[in-house]
Amino acid sequence: MKRRSKVCGLFLLLSVAILPIALAADLPSAEFLDRARNPNGAATYGMLEGMLQHRRRGEETLTVPIYFGVIIMPERTIGQLLVDNRESYLLGQSRDARHDGTSVVHSPDCVLLDRVGVRASDLTMGFLYCDLERELPETTLSAVVKCRVLLLKSPDGRELTKVFLEKEHAFPLKAEFFHPGEDAPFRTLETGGFTEKNGLYYARSLRFEGPGWRTRIEFDPERVQMGYYDKNSPVRVIRTVEKSEDGIKNMENGR
């Protein structure tokens, strides 16, 4: 019997996932996708801080701090993405719902993510909850990792996502986003640098790319907290953003 691997999947990204004992390689397509959507066997949490860097042709490089806090439970995921200490995106994902189980709440003045080609729901793997169209031929990433490839379609039919999932355990390593009828993706997401913390693993970097632009999120290992979530002694992962005479500051709840 295979030993359980414990991964904080930033693909997410950053969903703290405990990979199942049973291998997923031979599951039918729909069951394989369900395995990717529902990997958790225990409640876990993660609080990660780092930097986001965005490069766009003809523009100056943008570099801002980023925070991601998340609680992953078997039935649902809740979290927050905080960009530049001032733009807060509250995230929710029902583990047993379709794509409409994904929620992102933010104020109208939150504009940075759109500018840099990142969606807050990328970090909770919201794209996995689109409808399964079909399975594509198996491929290999980085010449060593065998992946099954699933083509998913958004509920409104305006977007297709090609998801590359590690063959044995069904965790996502790459996603390509297409407009119907087009051959080239308008956006690509990849993970990198899996790192261990307290017996759990997380992807230290996320890379986003599109025509004329690139974005990288890099988390600082010294500023990462991870562990198992105890509802009787809950960890506060949601931070508040307050305005003061000194400008905008962010504070952890309860501090």
Secondary structure, 3 states (H helix, E strand, C coil): CCCCCEEEEECCEEEEEECCCCCCCCCCHHHHHHHHHCCCCCCEEEEEEEEEEEEECCCCCEEEEEEEEEEECCCEEEEEEEECCCEEEEEEEECCCCHHHEEEECCCCCCHHHHHCCCHHHHHCHHHHCEEEEEEEEEEECCCEEEEEEEEECCCCCCEEEEEEECCCCCEEEEEEECCCCCCCCEEEEEEEEEEECCEEEEEEEEEEECCEEEEEEEEEEEEEEEECCCCCCCCCCEEEEEECCEEEEEECCC
